[in-house]
Amino acid sequence: MNQALTIVARIESKPDKTGLVKSALLKLIEPTRKEEGCLQYDLHQDNENPDVFVFYENWESRELWQTHMNNDHLKTYMEETDGSVASFTLNEMNKIAK
């Protein structure tokens, strides 16, 4: 049985590219939420540093998340934000307590 997967992705835009990165991130929400295996896909923006965004995601399995990572809307996001992101950190996590 596949174990559910939680993803925490932190994206920090370059200061002069925050609007562009935010717009591109927002475009990911609707198509991703329609994907097989997507249980939760929420975007957050830091209150004190607006250049920092965090996606909190829950997927039915790592395999379905991997399918998501290869979808066209992610490729489009990468093209749109090329050179606009200062840092990106991704953590794959499993829930250990409720």
HELIX and SHEET records of a PDB file:
HELIX    1   1 PRO A   15  LYS A   17  5                                   3    
HELIX    2   2 THR A   18  ARG A   33  1                                  16    
HELIX    3   3 ARG A   62  MET A   69  1                                   8    
HELIX    4   4 ASP A   72  GLU A   80  1                                   9    
SHEET    1   A 4 CYS A  38  GLN A  45  0                                        
SHEET    2   A 4 VAL A  52  TRP A  59 -1                                        
SHEET    3   A 4 LEU A   5  SER A  13 -1                                        
SHEET    4   A 4 VAL A  85  MET A  93 -1                                        
END                                                                             
